[in-house]
Amino acid sequence: MKKTTTAALALSALALAAAAWAGYGNLQPAPAADGLSLAHDLDDEHVLAGRADSVVTATVVSRSAPVDIDGIPWIDYTVRVTHTLKGPLAKGAQAVIRQEADYGPDGTVVAYPADPFLTEGAAHIFATRYSERIDRHVFLDAVHGRVPLTPQTTATWTDAVARQRTD
């Protein structure tokens, strides 16, 4: 009877450990459906272009007041597409692009240092993923997912779309 009790305890401990391990896997964060995994080289426009749903040149038309979602302020920008390098956004279309912000010490909404707010009338190249959940386009990366429109950035992103990859 002692061997049976020991075996039963060992099997119970093993089952408990297996259940705990399975539960631990469920606690891991899910991959971001709206952006990129940090495992990708965000400095490589070819990778960003490959991961983007849309790469466009666009002009900022307007900026919304901040919207708080689960304690995070978000700014929505309406942009007018001037040229499509990749994706379904056609020239002349308007799209809403969402940017994450932060709260300053005094409670005001502030931009992250590496991700300043966009200004109305400014032209940029945007690399975005579309999120059905929020019905918005989201920058793939704050620093590299939107850049000021210049002849150099246009050439860089045209090449990136032509030679895009997803590694």
C-alpha positions as CSV (number, residue, x, y, z in Angstrom):
1,M,0.0,0.0,0.0
2,K,2.9,2.3,0.7
3,K,4.3,1.8,-2.9
4,T,0.8,2.5,-4.3
5,T,0.5,5.7,-2.3
6,T,4.0,6.9,-3.4
7,A,3.2,6.1,-7.0
8,A,-0.1,7.9,-6.8
9,L,1.5,10.9,-5.2
10,A,4.3,10.9,-7.9
11,L,1.7,10.7,-10.7
12,S,-0.4,13.5,-9.1
13,A,2.7,15.7,-8.8
14,L,3.6,15.0,-12.4
15,A,0.0,15.8,-13.5
16,L,0.1,19.0,-11.5
17,A,3.4,20.0,-13.0
18,A,2.1,19.4,-16.5
19,A,-1.1,21.4,-15.8
20,A,1.0,24.3,-14.4
21,W,3.3,24.2,-17.5
22,A,0.3,24.3,-19.8
23,G,-1.2,27.1,-17.8
24,Y,2.1,29.0,-18.0
25,G,2.0,28.9,-21.7
26,N,-1.4,30.6,-21.7
27,L,0.0,33.5,-19.6
28,Q,2.5,34.5,-22.3
29,P,1.6,37.6,-24.2
30,A,0.0,37.0,-27.5
31,P,1.9,38.2,-30.6
32,A,0.8,41.7,-31.6
33,A,-1.8,41.5,-34.3
34,D,-1.5,45.1,-35.1
35,G,2.2,45.6,-35.3
36,L,5.6,44.0,-35.6
37,S,7.3,41.6,-33.3
38,L,10.5,43.1,-31.8
39,A,12.3,40.1,-33.3
40,H,12.4,41.9,-36.6
41,D,15.0,44.5,-37.7
42,L,13.0,47.7,-37.5
43,D,15.9,49.6,-39.0
44,D,15.4,47.7,-42.3
45,E,12.8,49.3,-44.6
46,H,12.7,46.2,-46.7
47,V,11.4,44.2,-43.7
48,L,9.0,47.0,-42.7
49,A,7.7,47.1,-46.3
50,G,7.2,43.4,-46.3
51,R,5.3,43.5,-43.1
52,A,3.2,46.5,-44.0
53,D,-0.4,46.3,-45.4
54,S,0.1,49.7,-46.9
55,V,3.1,52.0,-47.7
56,V,1.9,55.4,-48.9
57,T,2.8,59.0,-49.2
58,A,0.2,61.1,-47.5
59,T,-0.5,64.6,-46.2
60,V,-1.9,65.1,-42.7
61,V,-5.3,66.7,-43.0
62,S,-6.4,66.8,-39.3
63,R,-5.6,65.5,-35.8
64,S,-8.2,64.4,-33.3
65,A,-8.4,65.1,-29.6
66,P,-6.8,62.3,-27.6
67,V,-8.9,59.3,-26.9
68,D,-8.2,57.3,-23.7
69,I,-8.3,53.5,-24.2
70,D,-7.5,51.4,-21.2
71,G,-5.4,54.2,-19.7
72,I,-3.4,55.0,-22.9
73,P,-4.0,58.1,-24.9
74,W,-4.3,57.7,-28.6
75,I,-4.3,60.4,-31.4
76,D,-6.1,59.8,-34.6
77,Y,-4.8,61.5,-37.8
78,T,-6.8,61.8,-40.9
79,V,-4.4,61.7,-43.9
80,R,-5.0,62.1,-47.6
81,V,-3.0,59.6,-49.8
82,T,-0.9,61.3,-52.5
83,H,0.8,58.1,-53.8
84,T,0.5,54.4,-53.2
85,L,3.7,52.4,-53.0
86,K,1.9,49.3,-51.7
87,G,-1.5,48.3,-50.5
88,P,-5.2,49.1,-50.9
89,L,-5.0,52.8,-50.1
90,A,-5.5,54.6,-53.4
91,K,-4.4,58.1,-54.3
92,G,-6.9,60.6,-53.0
93,A,-8.3,58.3,-50.4
94,Q,-8.5,59.4,-46.8
95,A,-7.4,57.1,-44.0
96,V,-7.2,57.4,-40.3
97,I,-3.9,56.5,-38.7
98,R,-3.6,56.0,-35.0
99,Q,-0.6,57.0,-32.8
100,E,0.0,56.0,-29.2
101,A,0.9,58.8,-26.8
102,D,1.5,59.1,-23.1
103,Y,0.5,61.1,-20.1
104,G,3.0,63.6,-18.7
105,P,3.5,64.2,-15.0
106,D,0.9,66.9,-15.0
107,G,-1.7,64.6,-16.7
108,T,-1.4,66.3,-20.1
109,V,-1.1,64.1,-23.2
110,V,2.5,64.1,-24.5
111,A,4.2,62.4,-27.4
112,Y,7.0,59.9,-26.8
113,P,10.4,61.5,-27.5
114,A,11.1,59.2,-30.5
115,D,7.5,59.6,-31.8
116,P,6.6,63.3,-32.0
117,F,3.1,64.3,-32.9
118,L,2.4,64.9,-36.6
119,T,1.5,68.3,-37.8
120,E,-1.4,69.3,-40.2
121,G,-0.1,69.8,-43.7
122,A,3.0,67.7,-43.2
123,A,3.8,65.1,-45.9
124,H,5.1,61.7,-44.8
125,I,5.7,58.2,-46.0
126,F,3.6,55.8,-43.8
127,A,4.1,52.1,-43.4
128,T,1.0,50.8,-41.6
129,R,-0.9,47.7,-40.7
130,Y,-4.6,47.8,-40.7
131,S,-6.4,46.7,-37.5
132,E,-9.9,45.5,-38.0
133,R,-10.4,45.5,-34.3
134,I,-10.0,49.3,-34.1
135,D,-10.8,50.1,-37.7
136,R,-7.6,52.1,-38.0
137,H,-4.2,52.0,-39.6
138,V,-1.4,51.8,-37.1
139,F,2.3,52.7,-37.6
140,L,4.4,49.6,-37.9
141,D,7.1,51.4,-35.8
142,A,7.1,54.8,-34.4
143,V,10.5,55.9,-35.7
144,H,10.6,54.0,-39.0
145,G,6.9,53.5,-39.9
146,R,6.5,57.1,-40.8
147,V,9.2,59.4,-42.1
148,P,9.1,62.9,-43.6
149,L,8.6,62.9,-47.4
150,T,11.8,63.8,-49.2
151,P,13.3,62.7,-52.5
152,Q,15.7,60.4,-50.5
153,T,13.0,58.8,-48.4
154,T,10.8,58.3,-51.5
155,A,13.7,56.5,-53.2
156,T,14.5,54.4,-50.2
157,W,10.9,53.3,-49.7
158,T,10.3,52.7,-53.4
159,D,13.3,50.3,-53.3
160,A,12.1,48.8,-50.0
161,V,8.7,47.9,-51.5
162,A,10.3,46.6,-54.7
163,R,12.6,44.3,-52.7
164,Q,10.5,43.7,-49.6
165,R,11.0,40.7,-47.4
166,T,9.4,39.4,-44.2
167,D,12.4,37.9,-42.3
